[in-house]
Amino acid sequence: MRIRALFQELTNSSHATLTEASLKKAVAEIATSYGYDRFAYLNLDTMGAGSFAVSNYPRDWQKIYFDRSYTLVDPVVTMGKRIMRAFSWSVNEQRRRATQEERGFWDAASAFSIRAGLTVPIRVSFGQTAMLTLASPYDLKPIALRDVECLAAATSVAFLHSRFGGTDRPTTRRRPGLTDREALCLKWVAAGKTMMDIAVILGVNYHTVRWDLDNVRAKLNVKNLRQAISRAIKLRLI
């Protein structure tokens, strides 16, 4: 019941606050009242680019986390993307089955008093995953969450995502060198869609999509779409 109450309060805060700053403050206060002194909303891009966080973690830890690409190492992120269900965790439990690289991550996290937590992942559009983590400085024992609690948690994070994550769709603004539709087609390719899939999604024919992607390769001076995606990400075209 306490878990459901926690996420009900978070859902309420999504509706009751007017700005992102006030919502961030409300989430931090609610988390603290339930024994979690830190929170992080993480939006993970499929290709690893464009990932961002809204968090009250120490700034030094946030910088280390992204500078070292810990989104690719963090066992909590890995588990969240795999099970897509709310779960609790502790550093002590995680270290027992951690790889050497993961132990390094947990050592770094522990240095910032991150020792246990509750994480809620949800699937959002374009192959992205969003997740909310509430973290504690104490060595809490992981708890099993019931289906009804997981549902309440996912609903709450969906509302938070609508506020923190914006509209969550590829930009339709014109990018340097690419037309709006070319950039959108490439974004869908990066999300794992075939040219036929993209044609259906955009309501155009297959040859139009192929033409756009051929233009993308030519404009970016690459041989294939994998290279086009990599170059477009580096140039922040998608």
C-alpha positions as CSV (number, residue, x, y, z in Angstrom):
1,M,0.0,0.0,0.0
2,R,2.9,2.4,0.8
3,I,4.4,1.9,-2.7
4,R,1.0,2.6,-4.3
5,A,0.6,5.7,-2.2
6,L,4.1,6.9,-3.2
7,F,3.3,6.7,-6.9
8,Q,-0.1,8.1,-6.5
9,E,1.5,11.2,-5.0
10,L,3.9,11.4,-7.9
11,T,1.0,11.1,-10.4
12,N,-0.8,13.9,-8.5
13,S,2.3,16.1,-8.7
14,S,2.4,15.7,-12.5
15,H,-1.0,17.4,-12.7
16,A,-0.7,19.9,-9.9
17,T,2.6,21.6,-10.8
18,L,2.9,24.2,-13.6
19,T,6.6,24.2,-14.4
20,E,9.4,21.6,-14.8
21,A,11.3,23.2,-11.9
22,S,8.3,23.0,-9.6
23,L,7.7,19.4,-10.7
24,K,11.3,18.5,-10.0
25,K,11.0,20.0,-6.5
26,A,7.8,18.1,-5.8
27,V,9.3,14.8,-7.0
28,A,12.3,15.3,-4.7
29,E,10.1,16.1,-1.7
30,I,7.8,13.2,-2.3
31,A,10.8,10.8,-2.7
32,T,12.4,12.1,0.5
33,S,9.2,11.6,2.4
34,Y,9.2,7.9,1.5
35,G,12.9,7.4,2.4
36,Y,14.6,8.1,-1.0
37,D,16.7,11.2,-0.9
38,R,17.6,11.2,-4.7
39,F,15.7,10.7,-7.9
40,A,16.5,10.5,-11.6
41,Y,14.3,10.5,-14.6
42,L,16.3,9.1,-17.5
43,N,15.3,9.1,-21.2
44,L,17.4,6.7,-23.2
45,D,17.8,7.2,-26.9
46,T,17.9,4.0,-29.0
47,M,21.3,4.9,-30.5
48,G,22.8,6.1,-27.2
49,A,22.7,9.8,-28.4
50,G,20.3,12.3,-27.0
51,S,19.9,10.6,-23.7
52,F,19.2,13.0,-20.9
53,A,18.2,13.1,-17.3
54,V,16.2,15.2,-14.9
55,S,17.7,14.6,-11.5
56,N,18.6,15.9,-8.1
57,Y,21.7,13.6,-7.9
58,P,24.9,15.6,-7.1
59,R,26.1,17.4,-10.2
60,D,29.5,15.7,-10.0
61,W,27.8,12.3,-10.2
62,Q,25.7,13.3,-13.1
63,K,28.7,14.5,-15.0
64,I,30.6,11.3,-14.3
65,Y,27.6,9.2,-15.3
66,F,27.3,10.7,-18.8
67,D,31.0,11.4,-19.4
68,R,31.8,7.7,-18.7
69,S,28.8,6.5,-20.7
70,Y,27.4,4.7,-17.7
71,T,24.1,4.3,-19.4
72,L,25.8,1.4,-21.2
73,V,27.2,-0.1,-18.0
74,D,24.6,0.6,-15.3
75,P,23.1,-2.7,-14.3
76,V,19.9,-1.0,-13.2
77,V,19.4,0.5,-16.7
78,T,20.2,-2.9,-18.3
79,M,17.7,-4.7,-16.1
80,G,15.1,-2.1,-16.6
81,K,15.3,-2.4,-20.4
82,R,15.2,-6.1,-20.2
83,I,12.3,-6.7,-17.8
84,M,10.3,-3.5,-18.4
85,R,8.7,-3.8,-15.0
86,A,9.2,-1.9,-11.7
87,F,11.8,-3.4,-9.4
88,S,13.9,-2.6,-6.3
89,W,17.6,-3.2,-6.0
90,S,20.6,-2.8,-3.7
91,V,24.3,-2.4,-4.4
92,N,25.1,-5.3,-2.1
93,E,22.9,-7.7,-4.0
94,Q,24.0,-6.4,-7.4
95,R,27.7,-6.7,-6.6
96,R,27.3,-10.5,-6.0
97,R,26.7,-11.1,-9.7
98,A,28.4,-8.1,-11.2
99,T,31.2,-8.1,-13.8
100,Q,34.4,-6.2,-13.1
101,E,33.2,-3.3,-15.1
102,E,29.9,-3.2,-13.2
103,R,31.7,-3.4,-9.8
104,G,33.6,-0.3,-10.9
105,F,30.3,1.4,-11.6
106,W,28.8,0.4,-8.2
107,D,32.0,1.6,-6.4
108,A,31.6,5.0,-8.1
109,A,27.9,5.1,-7.2
110,S,28.5,4.1,-3.6
111,A,31.0,7.0,-3.3
112,F,28.0,9.3,-3.9
113,S,25.8,7.4,-1.3
114,I,23.8,5.5,-3.9
115,R,23.2,2.1,-2.2
116,A,19.7,1.0,-3.0
117,G,16.7,2.1,-4.9
118,L,13.4,1.6,-6.8
119,T,13.4,1.8,-10.6
120,V,10.4,2.0,-13.0
121,P,11.1,1.6,-16.7
122,I,8.5,2.3,-19.4
123,R,8.7,1.9,-23.2
124,V,8.1,5.2,-25.1
125,S,8.1,6.0,-28.8
126,F,10.8,5.5,-31.4
127,G,12.4,2.6,-29.5
128,Q,13.3,4.8,-26.5
129,T,13.0,3.8,-22.9
130,A,12.3,6.2,-20.0
131,M,12.8,5.3,-16.4
132,L,12.5,6.8,-13.0
133,T,14.8,5.8,-10.2
134,L,14.4,6.7,-6.6
135,A,17.7,6.1,-4.7
136,S,18.6,5.7,-1.0
137,P,21.9,6.1,0.8
138,Y,20.9,3.1,3.0
139,D,21.5,-0.6,2.4
140,L,17.8,-1.4,2.0
141,K,16.8,-5.0,1.3
142,P,15.1,-5.4,-2.2
143,I,11.3,-6.0,-2.0
144,A,9.1,-7.8,-4.4
145,L,6.5,-5.6,-6.1
146,R,3.0,-6.8,-6.8
147,D,1.4,-6.4,-10.2
148,V,-1.0,-3.7,-8.9
149,E,2.0,-1.7,-7.5
150,C,3.9,-2.1,-10.8
151,L,0.9,-0.8,-12.7
152,A,0.6,2.2,-10.4
153,A,4.3,2.8,-10.8
154,A,4.2,2.6,-14.6
155,T,1.2,4.9,-14.8
156,S,3.0,7.5,-12.6
157,V,6.2,7.4,-14.7
158,A,4.1,7.8,-17.9
159,F,2.7,11.0,-16.5
160,L,6.1,12.2,-15.5
161,H,7.5,11.4,-18.9
162,S,4.8,13.5,-20.5
163,R,6.2,16.4,-18.5
164,F,9.9,15.7,-18.4
165,G,10.2,14.1,-21.8
166,G,8.2,16.6,-23.8
167,T,6.4,15.2,-26.8
168,D,9.0,12.5,-27.3
169,R,9.1,12.5,-31.1
170,P,11.8,13.2,-33.7
171,T,12.1,16.9,-34.4
172,T,10.4,18.0,-37.5
173,R,12.4,21.2,-37.7
174,R,14.5,21.6,-40.8
175,R,18.1,20.4,-40.2
176,P,21.2,21.7,-42.0
177,G,21.6,19.7,-45.2
178,L,18.6,17.4,-44.7
179,T,15.0,18.0,-45.4
180,D,12.4,17.4,-42.7
181,R,11.3,14.2,-44.3
182,E,14.9,13.0,-44.9
183,A,15.7,13.5,-41.2
184,L,12.5,11.8,-40.1
185,C,13.1,8.8,-42.4
186,L,16.7,8.4,-41.0
187,K,15.4,8.7,-37.5
188,W,13.0,5.8,-38.2
189,V,15.8,3.7,-39.7
190,A,17.8,4.3,-36.5
191,A,14.7,3.1,-34.5
192,G,14.9,-0.2,-36.5
193,K,12.2,0.3,-39.1
194,T,12.5,-0.9,-42.7
195,M,11.9,1.3,-45.6
196,M,8.5,-0.4,-46.2
197,D,7.6,0.3,-42.5
198,I,8.5,3.9,-42.8
199,A,6.4,4.3,-46.0
200,V,3.4,3.0,-44.1
201,I,4.1,5.3,-41.1
202,L,4.6,8.4,-43.2
203,G,1.8,7.6,-45.7
204,V,4.1,7.7,-48.7
205,N,5.2,5.0,-51.1
206,Y,8.3,2.9,-50.8
207,H,10.1,4.6,-53.6
208,T,9.7,8.0,-51.9
209,V,11.4,6.7,-48.8
210,R,14.1,5.0,-50.8
211,W,14.7,8.3,-52.7
212,D,14.9,10.3,-49.4
213,L,17.4,7.8,-47.9
214,D,19.5,7.8,-51.0
215,N,19.7,11.6,-50.8
216,V,20.7,11.3,-47.1
217,R,23.6,9.0,-48.0
218,A,24.7,11.4,-50.8
219,K,24.4,14.5,-48.6
220,L,26.3,12.9,-45.7
221,N,28.9,11.3,-48.1
222,V,28.5,7.8,-46.7
223,K,28.1,4.4,-48.3
224,N,25.3,2.9,-46.2
225,L,22.6,3.8,-43.7
226,R,24.6,2.6,-40.7
227,Q,27.2,5.1,-41.5
228,A,24.6,7.7,-42.3
229,I,23.0,7.2,-38.8
230,S,26.4,7.5,-37.1
231,R,27.4,10.6,-39.0
232,A,24.0,12.2,-38.5
233,I,24.2,11.6,-34.8
234,K,27.6,13.2,-34.6
235,L,26.4,16.2,-36.5
236,R,23.2,16.3,-34.4
237,L,21.0,16.0,-37.5
238,I,18.8,13.4,-35.8
